[in-house]
Amino acid sequence: MDPILHVVVSSVIGFLYLFVVTKIMGKKQIAQLSFLDYVIGISLGSIAAEMATDLDRPFYYFFIAMGIYLVLDLVLTLTARKATFLKKFVRGRPIILVENGEIDYKNLSRSKLDINDLLSMCRAKGFFDLRDVAYCIFETSGEISILPAASAAIAKRSDLGIEGERPSLSKDVVEDGKVILPALRQIGKDVLWLKERLGEDEVIKTVALATYYEDSDELRVHFK
């Protein structure tokens, strides 16, 4: 096979195979990564890239290697759900960086962070003064969670004695002129109801977006 054609075919096949493997591993691969997810993701990407350009070794060697990483990830993930000690080893554990408004320098050092890192991460969460932070926890995902001090806490409706309405989701029932049947079923409606509100198919095809609001029984329409 021509080398250029080999690279093209191998790249496409490797991409499709890697896509399937990632789908099996779940959305955690595109969310905040743990150490294990990071290692697996980097390894799979490296194997797929080498498969695309290596003209000497059979392509199925690379499929086997990626399959092994997939199995290892699934085994470790499933085992960690049952074994707490393994979960802590693989995923790590949250670390308290600020407790009762005081910085825990020992934990800060364990987290491989310095004061500037902590202050920067707090500012990214909207806390520019450490006096407003009661607790700051360094999560296993690399993000921080902050419990505000009492003086900086946001007042809730319940604190003010105000009754809140039951929240409800909006549903997009038409997108780019196409009826979204699953959304209609979720709100207990059908196409006939939609046509009564909008008109026949010719009108629906001119709709860019139609959103149904359950709390007000309103259908808000944006035309192209």
C-alpha positions in Angstrom: 0.0 0.0 0.0 1.2 3.5 -0.8 2.7 5.1 2.4 0.5 8.2 2.2 -2.7 6.1 1.7 -1.6 3.9 4.6 -1.3 6.9 6.9 -4.8 8.2 5.8 -6.5 4.8 6.3 -4.7 4.1 9.6 -5.6 7.6 10.9 -9.3 7.2 10.0 -9.5 3.6 11.5 -7.6 4.7 14.6 -9.8 7.7 15.1 -13.0 5.6 14.8 -11.6 2.9 17.2 -10.5 5.5 19.7 -13.9 7.1 19.5 -15.6 3.8 20.3 -13.1 3.1 23.2 -13.7 6.5 24.7 -17.5 6.1 24.5 -17.2 2.8 26.4 -15.0 4.5 29.0 -17.7 7.2 29.6 -17.9 10.9 29.8 -15.3 11.1 32.5 -12.7 11.2 29.8 -13.9 14.6 28.6 -14.8 16.0 32.1 -12.4 16.8 34.9 -9.7 14.1 34.7 -8.3 12.1 37.6 -4.8 10.7 37.5 -6.0 7.5 36.0 -8.1 9.2 33.3 -5.1 11.4 32.4 -2.7 8.4 32.1 -5.2 6.4 30.1 -6.1 9.3 27.8 -2.5 10.2 27.0 -1.6 6.6 26.4 -4.5 5.9 24.0 -3.7 9.1 22.1 -0.1 8.2 21.7 -0.9 4.7 20.5 -3.4 6.0 18.0 -0.9 8.6 16.7 1.8 5.9 16.3 -0.6 3.6 14.5 -1.2 6.3 11.9 2.5 6.7 11.0 4.0 3.3 11.7 4.4 1.5 8.4 6.2 -1.6 9.7 4.0 -3.2 12.4 0.6 -4.7 11.8 -2.2 -2.3 12.7 -3.9 -4.9 14.9 -1.0 -4.6 17.4 -2.2 -1.1 18.2 -5.8 -2.2 18.5 -4.7 -4.9 21.0 -2.8 -2.3 23.0 -5.7 0.2 23.1 -8.0 -2.7 24.1 -5.7 -3.6 27.0 -5.8 0.0 28.3 -9.6 -0.1 28.0 -9.8 -3.3 30.0 -7.4 -2.0 32.6 -9.5 1.2 33.0 -12.8 -0.7 33.4 -11.3 -3.2 35.8 -9.7 -0.5 38.0 -12.9 1.6 37.9 -15.2 -1.2 38.8 -12.8 -2.6 41.5 -12.4 0.9 43.0 -16.2 1.1 43.5 -16.0 -1.9 45.8 -12.6 -1.4 47.5 -12.4 2.0 49.3 -8.6 1.8 49.7 -8.1 1.3 46.0 -10.4 4.1 45.2 -8.4 6.4 47.4 -5.1 5.2 45.8 -6.3 5.6 42.2 -8.5 8.7 42.5 -6.8 10.3 45.5 -8.8 12.1 48.2 -10.0 15.7 48.8 -7.6 17.8 50.8 -8.6 20.7 53.1 -6.5 23.8 52.2 -8.4 26.4 54.4 -10.1 25.4 57.6 -12.1 28.0 59.7 -10.5 30.7 57.7 -6.9 29.6 58.4 -4.6 28.2 55.6 -3.3 24.7 56.2 0.2 25.0 54.9 1.0 21.3 55.4 -1.9 20.3 53.1 -1.0 23.1 50.7 2.4 21.6 50.4 1.0 18.1 49.9 -1.1 19.4 47.1 1.9 20.8 45.3 0.4 24.3 45.5 1.7 27.6 46.8 0.0 30.6 48.2 -0.3 32.3 44.8 -1.9 29.2 43.4 -4.5 29.1 46.2 -5.3 32.8 45.9 -5.6 32.5 42.2 -8.0 29.6 42.4 -10.1 31.4 45.1 -10.3 34.5 42.9 -11.5 32.3 40.0 -14.4 31.2 42.3 -15.2 34.8 43.1 -13.5 35.0 46.5 -10.9 37.8 46.6 -10.5 37.9 50.4 -9.6 34.8 52.4 -11.6 36.2 55.3 -14.7 35.3 53.2 -13.6 31.7 53.0 -14.6 29.3 55.8 -13.4 26.1 54.1 -11.5 25.5 50.9 -11.2 21.9 49.7 -8.9 20.8 46.9 -10.9 18.1 45.0 -9.5 15.0 43.3 -10.4 16.6 39.9 -7.9 19.5 40.5 -10.7 22.0 41.2 -11.4 23.7 44.6 -14.7 23.8 46.5 -15.4 26.7 48.8 -17.7 27.0 51.8 -18.2 30.8 52.3 -17.8 32.3 55.7 -21.1 33.3 57.4 -20.5 37.0 56.6 -20.0 36.2 52.8 -22.8 33.6 52.4 -25.5 34.4 49.8 -28.9 34.7 51.3 -31.5 32.1 50.2 -35.2 32.5 49.8 -35.8 30.3 52.8 -33.6 32.7 54.9 -35.9 35.6 53.9 -39.0 33.6 54.5 -40.0 33.7 50.8 -41.7 30.8 49.2 -40.2 29.7 45.9 -42.1 28.2 42.9 -41.4 24.7 41.9 -38.7 24.7 39.3 -39.4 23.3 35.9 -37.4 22.7 32.7 -38.0 24.2 29.3 -38.0 21.9 26.3 -36.9 22.7 22.8 -39.6 21.1 20.6 -38.5 22.4 17.2 -34.9 23.1 16.1 -34.0 24.4 12.7 -37.4 23.4 11.2 -37.4 19.9 12.6 -39.8 18.6 15.2 -38.1 17.0 18.3 -40.4 14.1 19.0 -38.7 12.9 22.3 -39.1 16.4 23.7 -42.8 16.4 22.8 -43.3 13.1 24.5 -41.5 14.3 27.7 -44.0 17.2 28.0 -47.0 14.9 27.2 -47.7 16.5 23.8 -47.8 15.3 20.2 -47.3 16.7 16.7 -51.0 17.5 16.4 -50.7 19.8 19.4 -47.7 21.5 17.9 -49.4 22.1 14.6 -52.3 23.6 16.4 -49.9 26.1 18.1 -47.7 26.8 15.1 -49.5 25.8 11.9 -48.8 23.2 9.3 -45.5 21.7 8.2 -44.7 24.7 5.9 -44.8 27.0 8.9 -42.8 24.6 11.2 -40.0 24.5 8.5 -39.5 28.2 9.0 -39.0 27.9 12.7 -35.4 28.2 14.0 -36.3 27.4 17.6 -39.5 26.7 19.5 -39.2 26.2 23.3 -42.0 25.1 25.6 -42.2 26.4 29.1 -44.1 24.1 31.4 -44.6 26.5 34.3 -46.4 29.1 32.1 -47.7 26.7 29.3 -45.9 29.1 26.9 -44.5 28.2 23.5 -41.8 30.7 22.5 -41.0 30.7 18.8 -38.0 32.1 16.9 -38.3 32.2 13.1 -35.5 31.9 10.7 
